[in-house]
Amino acid sequence: MKTQRPISSDDEHRVLQFRPRNAPSPAVPRGNGAVQPLRIAPEPLDLSRYEQPRPAPDHFRHRMLANIAALAFTIALTAVGIWLAVSIADLRRTQDSVLMGRRDCAKIATPQI
C-alpha cells in the first residue's frame, strides 16, 4: 500500500522573529503617515492598584480566637477518627477469632498488683 503525504509548499511555513520584552517597542504608523514610537506609561511594580479600602478595621484578636477554635476542633476530630479506627480494628480482630471457632477471643483485664 502506498502512503500519501500532503503536498506542502514553502508558502505554508513562516519563521517568526523572536523579540525580547526589554527591546524598544516597535514603531506604530499613525494616521498622517508619520511613524512614531509606541509609548506606554510605565505601571508601578507594586500591588497598590489592587488594594481596596476596608469598610471596618481588622479584628486580630477575634480572628486568632477563631483560628484556635478551628485548630482545637481539627485535633479533636482527628483524635476521634483514630480512636474509631482502632476500635473497629479491635472489634474485627475479635469477630474473626470468634468466627474461626476459638473460645478465648475476648481480652480479660487482669488487676495490677
Secondary structure, DSSP 4 states (H G I P E B T S, - for coil): ---------GGG---PPP--TTSPPPEEE-TTS-EEE---PPPPSSSGGG----SS---HHHHHHHHHHHHHHHHHHHHHHHHHHHHHHHHHHHHHHHHTT-S--S--PPPP-
